[in-house]
Amino acid sequence: MGILIFGLLSLFFGICIMLLNYFLNKEDPYIKKIENMLPGFNCGACGFPSCYEMAKNLEKNKDDVNKCKPIKKENSDILIKFLKG
């Protein structure tokens, strides 16, 4: 009987965690677009641990595009136009 109760409680809390993650873990589509324009290497050469963190920084500081070392010049120009426009 104890195993059944423990199993049902585990299932209930697992579903609660799944629903909370779905409803509370929303990503900003603007930051996602910026991240998709970056190379996606997550190399850390810009000083951020991932391209997503770099994209969050670019949302605030639009002039920091040159911190990304592996980005190609044409992609950099497109990203700068996107950020300013």
C-alpha positions in Angstrom: 0.0 0.0 0.0 2.9 2.4 0.8 4.5 1.8 -2.6 1.2 2.6 -4.3 0.8 5.9 -2.4 4.5 6.8 -3.0 4.1 6.0 -6.7 1.0 8.2 -7.1 2.6 11.1 -5.2 5.7 10.8 -7.4 3.5 10.9 -10.5 1.5 13.9 -9.2 4.6 15.9 -8.4 6.2 14.9 -11.7 3.2 16.2 -13.6 3.2 19.4 -11.5 6.9 20.0 -12.3 6.3 19.4 -16.0 3.4 21.9 -16.1 5.3 24.5 -14.1 8.3 24.2 -16.5 6.0 24.5 -19.5 4.2 27.6 -18.3 7.1 29.5 -16.5 10.0 28.7 -18.8 9.2 31.0 -21.8 12.0 32.3 -23.9 12.0 35.7 -25.5 11.5 35.3 -29.2 13.6 38.5 -29.9 16.6 37.0 -28.0 16.1 33.7 -29.8 16.3 35.5 -33.2 19.5 37.2 -32.1 21.0 33.9 -30.9 20.1 32.3 -34.3 22.1 35.0 -36.1 25.2 34.2 -34.0 27.5 31.4 -35.1 26.4 29.0 -32.3 29.8 27.8 -31.3 29.3 28.6 -27.6 33.1 29.1 -27.6 33.2 31.8 -24.9 35.6 34.1 -26.9 33.2 37.0 -26.4 33.4 36.6 -22.6 30.0 35.0 -22.2 29.5 31.2 -21.6 27.1 30.7 -24.5 25.6 32.4 -27.5 22.3 32.7 -25.7 24.0 34.8 -23.0 25.7 36.9 -25.7 22.3 37.4 -27.3 20.8 38.7 -24.0 23.7 41.1 -23.8 23.2 42.3 -27.4 19.6 43.1 -26.6 20.9 45.7 -24.1 24.2 46.7 -25.6 23.7 46.7 -29.3 27.3 47.9 -30.1 28.9 44.7 -28.6 28.5 42.6 -31.8 32.3 42.9 -32.4 32.9 40.9 -29.2 31.9 37.7 -31.1 35.2 36.6 -32.6 34.0 33.7 -35.0 31.1 35.6 -36.6 31.6 36.3 -40.3 31.6 39.9 -41.5 28.4 39.6 -43.6 26.6 38.0 -40.7 27.8 40.7 -38.4 26.5 43.4 -40.7 23.1 41.6 -40.9 23.0 41.4 -37.1 23.8 45.0 -36.7 21.0 46.0 -39.0 18.6 43.8 -37.2 19.6 45.2 -33.8 19.3 48.9 -35.0 16.1 48.4 -37.0 
